[in-house]
């Protein structure tokens, strides 16, 4: 049953990532108002009639979000079937569902408060940044569920004894949350205030009369460079990543850092086209997953069977 749970869990995580990326399409195309200020209905109907493109984009996002919510509910049920009472897998499946519910609540708040379309308020920036932070916490909780399920087949593991403190990894994870939230705000600014050229955009970044969303854009690449340097230093030099059981996470992290850095530069040069925004968001999650996996492996290394 554990193997079946792992297959279902990885499938749920993969579908969740697809829904997250589609959320970027909603934001980048300004389709958040496609269903009006109605939630959970769409323009007052269960199924929108004669929908516009924006309505279809938003409606698809709602349908897929509902589907992945049901998958998260079943993850809890599957965990109860496959693992005994008191299992960390059961606990983290519930935590994953909790973050999924918060995700839905934030999405509903964005719609009901009309923080969509051309709204450039500070409240929208806070919601957008918080939305992406919660998204990463959701993905992290699902990854943690899978980590415990994976390691339950290798031996008995319980939290609370001989816990190590992977400070470097912890700081990197916190840094990723900060960079992700600033990236979400930057993407919002790019959507609301597009520029005809890179030079025009850079000039606007340093113009004290520019909207605050524009002036904030300069901080995201700075934070991203600092974070990427820290993550690469950690994976190359820290003993955390030298274990045999960390070889795959190490390779995934290094590859994701380089790909993400390249996507960031190309996004900047090409003025953030939609396809690259989607790829940038996806890779940020693909970097987050092995980092969370490595964090748990490092923290529980004294309790784990050696590879």
VEXKOL-173646 format. One record per residue (C-alpha): residue in one letter; x, y, z. Coordinates in steps of 0.05 Angstrom, whole numbers, plus 32768, in hexadecimal, padded with zeros to 4 digits. Layout:
AXYZ...
// end
This chain:
X800080008000X803B802F800CX8051802A7FC3X800A803A7FACX800780757FDCX8049808F7FC1X8031808B7F79X7FF180AF7F8AX801680E37FB4X804780F47F7CX800D80F97F4BX7FE881297F7AX802781537F80X803181557F35X7FE8816A7F28X7FEF819F7F5EX802B81BC7F3AX800381C07EF9X7FCB81E57F1CX7FFE82157F3BX801C82247EF7X7FD7822F7ED9X7FCC82627F10X8005828A7EF1X7FDF828A7EB0X7FA382A77ED4X7FCC82DF7EF1X7FF782EE7EB4X7FBA82F17E85X7F91831C7EB5X7F5C82E57EB7X7F5182E77F02X7F12830F7EF6X7EF982DE7EC2X7EC382C57EF1X7EB3830A7F0DX7EB283137F58X7E8D82D17F61X7EAA82967F87X7EA3825B7F84X7E7182697F4CX7E8A82867F0AX7E6482C57EF6X7E2A82AB7F20X7E2782677EFEX7E4282227F0CX7E59821D7EC4X7E63825F7E9FX7E3A82687E5FX7E5A82897E23X7E9B82947E48X7ED382C27E32X7F1B82AA7E2EX7F2882C97E72X7EEC82A57E90X7F0482637E73X7F4A826C7E90X7F30827D7ED5X7EFA82467ED3X7F2D82117EC0X7F5882287EFAX7F1E82217F2AX7F0B81DC7F10X7F5281C17F13X7F5B81E07F58X7F1C81BC7F70X7F35817B7F52X7F7981807F75X7F5481917FB6X7F2F814E7FB0X7F71812C7FA2X7F8D814A7FE2X7F5181308009X7F5D80EB7FEDX7FA680F18000X7F9080F58048X7F6280B9803FX7F9A8091801CX7FCB80A38054X7F9A80888088X7F9380488061X7FDD803D8055X7FFD80548096X7FEE804780E0X7FD280788112X800680AB8128X802C80A780E6X804E80E680CDX803280D78089X7FEB80DE80A3X7FFE811F80C7X801E813F808AX7FE68129805CX7FB781518089X7FE7818C8089X7FE88189803DX7F9D818C803CX7F9E81C7806CX7FCC81EF803EX7F9F81DB8003X7F6481F98028X7F8B82388037X7F9E823C7FEEX7F5482397FDBX7F43826E800FX7F79829D7FF4X7F6082937FADX7F1982A17FC2X7F3082E07FE7X7F5382F97FA9X7F1382F27F81X7EE2830B7FB5X7F0D83487FC6X7F1583557F7CX7F6183527F80X7F6383407F36X7F69835F7EF1X7F8783A57EF6X7F8783AA7F42X7FCC83C37F55X7FC183CC7FA0X7FF183BA7FD8X7FBC83887FF1X7FC083637FAFX800C83607FB3X800683437FFAX7FD3830F7FE4X7FFC82FB7FA7X803C82F47FCFX801982CE8007X7FF682A27FD3X8038828A7FB7X8056827F7FFCX801B8254800FX8022822F7FCDX806A821D7FDEX805582088024X802081DC8005X805281BC7FD6X808281B48010X804E8192803AX803E81618002X808981547FF8X808F81478043X805581168040X807980F18009X80BC80F4802EX809E80D2806BX807A809F8040X80B98090801AX80E380878058X80AE805E807DX80BF8025804FX810880288064X80FD802380AEX80D9804180E9X80E1808D80ECX80C380BA8120X80CF81048128X80EA811E816AX812A80F68176X817181098162X815A81428135X819281668112X818C81B08100X819A81BD80B6X81A2820880BFX81BC82158079X818281F18059X815182138087X816B82588073X81688245802AX8120822F8030X810D826F8053X81328295801DX810C82707FE7X80CA82868007X80E182CF8007X80FA82CC7FBFX80BB82A97FA8X808E82DE7FC8X80B683177FA9X80B482F27F67X806982EF7F6AX806583397F76X809683477F3EX806C831C7F0EX802F83447F23X805383857F14X8069836B7ED0X802183587EC0X8003839A7ED6X803A83C87EBDX805983AA7E7EX809283CF7E5BX80A483D27E12X80EE83C57E1DX812083AE7E52X813F83F37E56X80FB84137E63X80EC83E17E99X812F83EB7EBDX812584377EBAX80E1842E7EDAX80FE84027F11X8129843C7F29X80F684737F1DX80DE848C7F62X809B849F7F42X808D84587F2AX8058842C7F4AX807284067F86X806983C47F61X809A83DC7F2CX80CD83F67F5FX80CC83B37F84X80E2838D7F46X812C839B7F50X812E83757F92X811883327F76X815583247F4AX8183833B7F82X8162830C7FB4X816282D47F81X81AD82DA7F73X81BC82D97FBEX8190829C7FC7X81AB82767F8BX81F282827FA4X81E082677FE8X81BD822A7FCDX81F782197F9FX822982227FD7X81FF81F48003X81F981BD7FCFX824381BE7FBBX826581C77FFFX823681B38037X823C816C8052X81F081698052X81F1815A8007X822C812A8008X820580ED801FX81F380B77FEDX81A980C17FFCX81B0810B7FEAX81CF81017FA6X818E81077F7EX817481447FA4X81B981657F9CX81B7815C7F50X816F81747F4BX817E81B27F75X81BB81C67F4DX819881BB7F0AX815A81E27F21X8185821D7F3AX81A882247EF7X8168821C7ECFX8142824D7EFCX817A82807EF7X817B827A7EABX812F82817EA8X813382BF7ED4X816582E17EA6X813E82CE7E67X80FE82E77E87X811F83297E95X813B83307E4EX80FA831B7E2CX80CD83447E5AX80AE83077E7CX808482E37E47X804E82B57E62X807082737E50X80AF82877E75X8088829F7EB1X8067825A7EB5X80AA82377EAEX80CA82647EE3X809282547F14X809582097F06X80E182057F0FX80DC822C7F50X80B081F47F6AX80DD81BE7F4DX811681DE7F74X80ED81E37FB3X80DA81997FB4X8121817B7FB8X813581B27FEAX80FC819D8018X810E8154800EX81578162801FX8142818A805DX811D814F8079X8154811E8068X8187814C8089X815D815780C7X814D810D80D1X819080F280BAX81A180D480FEX816080AB80FDX8165809480B4X81808052809AX81BF80608073X81BB805A8028
// end
